[in-house]
Amino acid sequence: MLVGIIGGTGKMGKFFRGVFERAGCRVLVSGRNTPLTPRDLAARCDIVMVSVPIRETGNMIGVVAPLLMERQILCDLTSLKTDPMKAMLASRAQVIGLHPMFGPSVPGLAGQTIIVTPGRCDEGTLRSFLALFERQGARITRTTPEEHDRVMAVVQGLTHFVTLGIADTMRRVGVSPGQTEEFMSPVYRMEMGLVGRLLSQEPALYSDMLRFNPFVPAVLKACEEAISDLGRAVGQGEGTRFEEIFRMDAEHFGEYRERAAKETDDLIASMVKR
């Protein structure tokens, strides 16, 4: 099987090149400085994978989609799914949307989650395609493009927004991580690790995740209202109101609280051992 990765010179493209090669596939790649073009891959490959930034995905799909035939598979790795899936379905190819829930620095697929939004694809072809990843230990979650984007507005949009909000607040009050290092609790250390990890990456990636997901504005509006509510409870000394919000949120999280406490206890224990 011949696989073509558009954007195959980027970090995620290189990661999936290794995935396909370990599965026994031949892989061709195109990038900004490669002799092969996206059109070359569309003409030659059984599977064409689009692995470019969110803001470029629609245009790139538009370039290759008209060139593909029914026997080929067109897939993408974009962290948004509704618009890319619509663009891919304009082709004649079989269409499978993918969203890897990990970065390219992981050692392999073992234990990693890939979200799949099947488009126009028969079940046998879909199973054979996903088996390339499952045999390497990936966990597959199937959903629709719309449900994917709705949930990602929280999983990515809300969490990245709040994480950046912590960094921006610290900058505004003039407190650096270095100034707090001697005061760090294990939980604060984990929080600062997430902030630092986000800030070590490209801002355009996070900008695109928030700006292009149509479900994000409503989530951020709810976040602003929640912060405003909590701020009033704290600022006006309304201990009763604060505790009421805390209890409602605890009830909403339900049994997940105990699992989260156990998992973070394990993380803290591993940090202390270092």
N, C-alpha and C positions, 0 to 999 in steps of 0.2 A: 504494500500500500504506500502511495506517495502522498506526503503531507506538505502543504505549503503554508508557511507562517508569515503573514504580512505584519511587519513590525518585529520580525524575528531577531533583530539585532539589539532590541531592548531587553531589559532585565527579565520581565515575565515571558517574553518571547523565547529567550534563551532557555529559561526554565522548562517551558513546554517542549522545546526542541529535544531536551534531554529525556523528557517523559515519553515522547513518541519514539525516540531512538531506542530506549530501553524496551519498548513494546515491539520492537522489530520492524518499525517503519523507516522508510527513507524520507528525509526531510530536506526541503528547499526553503530558503528564507529570502525575503526582500526587506530592504530598509532604505534609508535615505542615501546610503553610499554603496549599495550593492549593484552588481551588474543585472541581476534579475529584478523585474518590476512586478507590482501586483498583478498586472495583466498577464505576465508570463506564468505566474502561479495559477491563475484562473484557467489558463489554457491547458496546463499540464497535470494538475494535481487532483487526486481523488477527494481529499479533504482540504478545504481552504479555511484557515483560521485567521481572524482579524484581531491583532493585539497591538492597538494603538491607543493614545490618550482619548478620553471620553469625547473631548471637543472635536476630535478628528474622525471619530468612528463612523458617523453618518455619511460623511463625504467619501470615506474609503469604501464603505459598503456599496455606495452608489457607483463607484468606479468598477467594481468587480461583479456585482450582482447580475447585470445584463449579459455577462459573458458565460455564466455557469449553466450546466445542463442538469437534467433530472437525476442522473446517476451520481452526481457530486454532492458532497456535504459542505454546507457553509455554516461556520460557527464563529462566535466572538467571545472575548474574555472581559467584556465591559462590566463595570460595577453598577450600571443601570441597564434595565432590560426592555422597557416598553418601547421606546423609540428605535433602538437597534433591531429589535425583533421585527417591527413593522418594515424597516428598511430591508432586512434580509428576506422577508417573505415576498418582496417584489421580484425576487429571482425565481428561476425555475428549479433551483437546487432544493435538496432536503435541508431543513433549517433546524439548528439546535443552539439555543443560547446557553452560555456558560458563565458562571461567576465564581472564580476561586476565592475562598474566604481565607486567604493567607497571602503573604508577600513572597517574592522570589528568593528570599534568603533562607527559606526552610530547606532542610537537606533532601526532602523527597515528599511523595504524596502520602506516605503512611500516616494515618490518623488525621489527615486534613479533609476539610469539607469542600465540596464543589457543588454549588447550586446549579440546577439544570432547569431551563425553561424550554421544553420541547415545542417546536413550532410545527412545521410540515415535515413529518418524518414517520415512516412505518415503524412499528414496535420492534421488529427484528433488527433493523438497521440501528435503531437507537440503543438497543441492548448491546449489540456488538461494539458500537462506538464507546459506550460508557464502560464496557469491560476493559478497555485499554487503561482506564484510570483505576477501576476497582481492583484489578489484579495487582496494582502497585500500592494498595492499601487505602485508597481514597474512600471517603464516605460521600454518598450521593444524596442530595435533597432535591426532590422534584417539586416545582411550583409553577404558577403562571407568571408572566412578566409583570402584571399589575400588582399581584400580591407580593412579589419580590420587591418591587420598588416601594410599596407601602411599608413593608417591614424594614427595608434598608434605610428609610427615613429616620427610624429609631436606632437601628443597629450601627449605622455609620453616621447619618446626619446629626442626630442628637448627641451621640457620644463624642464625635469629633468637635462639634460646636462647643460643648461643655468643657472638653479638654483644652481647647484653644482659649476658652474664656478664663480658665484658671491661669494660663500663662499670661494673658493680657492683663488680668487683674493684678498679678504680681508685679508686672512691669509698671503699671499705673501707680501702685503704692510704693514702688521703689525697693522691693525685696527680691533678691536673687536666690536661686537654689543654693548657691554657696553659703549665703548668710544663714540658711536654715539647716545646713548639713549636720551640725553638731546637735541639733534639736530633733532630728528625724525619728519618728516612730516607724516601725516596719510598714504600717499601712500608708503613712505619708510617703515613705520611700517608694512604695509601689506606685502611688499616684504620680510622684515626680518622674518615675521611670516612664510612665505612659505619656506624660507631657513631653519629656525629652525625646522620646521615640518619635512622636508625631512631628515635633519641630525639626528633627534631623532629616525629614523627607521633603519632597518637592511640594510647595504650596499649591501649585496648579492642580494637583491630583485632588486635594481636599476641596479646593474651590469648586471644581467641576462636580464632585459628589453632592455638594450642597446646592449649587446653583441650578443644576439640570434635573434634579429629582423633583417632580411636581408635588410630591407629598411632603416635602421638607417644610415649606412655609407654615402649614398648619401645626406641625410638630413643634417648630420653634416658637410659634405664638403661644402654644400651651406651656412651653418651657419658660417663656418670659412671664406668663401669668403665675406659674408656680413659684418662681423666684421672687416675684413681687409680693405674693401672699406670705411667703416665708419671711421676707424682709420686713414686712409690716409687723408680723408676729414677734420678731426679734427686736425690732426698733422700738416698738411700743410696749415692750415688756410683757407681751401676752403669752405667758408660759402655757396657759391652758390651750390656747389656739395652736401653738406650736406642737404640743403633745397630741392634740387631736389630729393634725396633719400627719404626724409621725405614725400614729396608730392606723390611720386609713391606708397609708402607704405600706406599712408592714402587713396589713391584711391582704392588700392587693398582691404582694409578692408571695404570700402563702408559704408553702413547703419549700420553695426555692431558697428561703432565708437560711435554713439549716444546711442545705447543700453548699451554699455560698460560704457560710462560716467555716465549714470543714475544708473546702478547697483553699480558701485564703489562709487558714491555719497551716495547711501543708506547705503553701508557698512561703509563709513567714518562717516556718521551721527550716526549709531549705536555704533561705537567705541567711539565717543565723549561723548555719553550719559552715558557710563559706569563710 
